[in-house]
Amino acid sequence: MLELPCPWCGPRNVAEFRHVGEATARPDPATASPEEWRGYLYLRRNARGWTEETWYHSAGCRRFLRLTRDTVSNRIQPPGAP
């Protein structure tokens, strides 16, 4: 069982969450080209190893959280941890 650390509700089963995807920087809407928006919306690295991700706690506090997860072993670290 994969357990995610919700900062507001405590550790919870992954079934309570929705995986939003790899955390990426949003481009500036005023200056972004269509290619930049396409890259932001659809392109992901899908890297093997440590990846910073966004999750939504849909069955709990209904907040977004960011965490760093190893896609191979599913180990979890706080965001930005080495």
N, C-alpha and C positions, 0 to 999 in steps of 0.2 A: 504494500500500500504506500502510495506517495502522499506525504503530508506537507502542506505548505504553511509557512509561518505568517499568518495575518497579523499585522501590527495592532489592529483594533480588537480582534476576536480571539487571538491566540492560535495555536497550531490547529489546522483543520484538514480533513480529508480532501484530496484533490477533486472529488466529485462535486464539491460545493463551488468550484471555481470554473470560469471560462477562460481558456487560453486566448489572449488577444494577439500575441505574436512577439517577435523580436522588437525590442525597444529601439526606435529610430528617431532622429531629430526631425521635427516637422518643418518644412520649408516655409518661408515668409509668403503668405498668400498674395501680397501686393507685388512681389517681384519674381515669383517662381514661374518657370517656363512649364509648358505641358509635359516635357520630358522629365523634369524634376518631380512633378506631381505623380507621374506614372511610376517613377522609381520609388517614391515614398509609399504609394499605395500598394504596389504589387510585387516589388522586387525585394527579396530577403537573401541573406547570405546562406542560411541553412547550414551553418558551420557545425562541425563535429567538435565537441569540447564545451568550454565555458561560454555561455551566451547570456546577455542581459535581456530579460523578457518582461512583458507586461501581462498581468492576470487580473481578472475581474471577479470579485467575490459575490457571485450572483445569488447564492443561497444564504448569505450572511449579511454583512454590513453594507453591501452594494457599493463598495469602493474599489478603485483601481490600486494595485500595488505592483511594485517593480522588484524583481529579484534576479539573482544570477544563478543559473542552473547548468549543471554539466549534462549535456544531451546524451552522453554515453552511459553514465552511471546514475543519473537523476539526483545527484547530490545538490543541495541548496546552500547558497551563501547569501549574506546581505548584499544589496546592490553596491557595486564598486569595489567589492573585496577582491584581493588578488587570487 
